[in-house]
Amino acid sequence: MMMFDDMAKASAGVLYRYSFSEHALRVTDVVTGHGLCNSIIISTSEDRTCKIWSLYEGLLLRSITFPSIIDAIVMDLGEHVFYAGGRDGKIYIAALNAECNRNSIHGMFIIGALYDHRSQYAVSQF
């Protein structure tokens, strides 16, 4: 790895392959997938968006807007959905590869939400 290899670091012209700079406000969390050739990275920001990137190609694949600022994200091991923890106290469930749900009350690509963490977990799905 270049960050630990001082000789390789000194000989490199650029220390990174891609620069992701599409968010309008401060980034609050980043998570990477586990795939080899088609691995993805998800970033979230105070601009209320989660952006899904192709780590292999360096391209923005999708931007999902949430009803609240998202502070934390976790991706499932199968890389089908991710969970986004909002400042409104909800955990949103968003699809990575599914078609968008235009009828969702939360927004496109958001397939459900976990809420009311004070008592039992309640799930809202669409």
N, C-alpha and C positions, 0 to 999 in steps of 0.2 A: 504494500500500500504506500502510496506516495507521501501521505502525511506523516509516516513514521520512517521513511527512507530518505535521509538527508542528502545522499548523493544523487538519487533520482530527482528529488525536489529541486536541487540546485541546477540540474541540467534541463529541467522542463521549462518551456516557454510560458505555458499557461497551466495553472494548477487545477483547473476544472474543465470539464467537457461541455457542460451546458450552464446557462444562467437563466433561471426562471424568475421573471419580474412582472407578472401580469396583475398582481394584487395592488389595489389602490391604497390600502392601509397596512398597518403592522401585521406581520405573519404571527399567528399564535400557536401553530402546531404543524408538524410534518410527519408523515408516515410513509414507509416504502413497502412495496409488495415483495413476494418471495419468488416470483417467476424469473426465469433466466433470460430468454430472448425478448419477452414482451412484458417485462416488469414495469410496474407503474409506481408513481409517487403521488401522494395526495397532500396538498397544502391547504391550510385554512387561515383566514385573516379576519381582522376586525371589520372588514368591508362586507361581512356576512356571506362570503362565498367560500366554497371548497372547490379547488381546481384539481383536476385529474390530469396527470402528465404521463407521457410515454418516456420512461427513463432510457429506453433503447434509442429512440429517435429524437428526443428532446422537444417534442411537440405537445401543445395543449390539446387534450382530447375532449374535455368537457368542463364546463363551469356550472356549478349548482348553487343557486341563491337560497339562503335559509331565512326564516322569519326572525332569527335572532343571531347575535354574534356567536360564533363557534369557537370554543377555547380548547377542545381536545377531540382527537379523532383516533379511532381504532378500526383496522380492517380485519374482516374475517379471514381465516387461513385459506379458504377457497377463492378469495378475491372476487366475490360476487356482490357483497354489500359492505358498507362501512357504517360505523356508528359515530355520530357527531354530537358532542355534549355542548348544549347551548347555555348562554347566560340566563335564559328564561327558565332554567331548571328542567328542561326536556332533553332527552336523548333521542335524536332523530336517526332513522334508519334510511339510508340512501342506497339505491341500486347503482352498481358500476357498469353493468353491461345490458340491463333491461331497457326496454322502450320506456319513454317518459309517460307518466300518468298525468294528463292534463286536468283531470278531475280531482286531484289531491288537494286537500285544504291547506297543506303545508308548502306545496310547490312541486314543480316538475322533478322527477327522479327521486323524490322523497316518498318512500313507500309506507312509512309508519313513524310512530313516536312512542317512546316510553315516558311516562309522566307520573307525578305524585309520588315522589320518593320518600315521603314522610311515613307512609303506611305500606301497603302492599304495592307491588309493581303492577301498573296497569298498562295495557298495550292497546294502541289504537292503530289499526291497519286499514288500508284502502284497497 
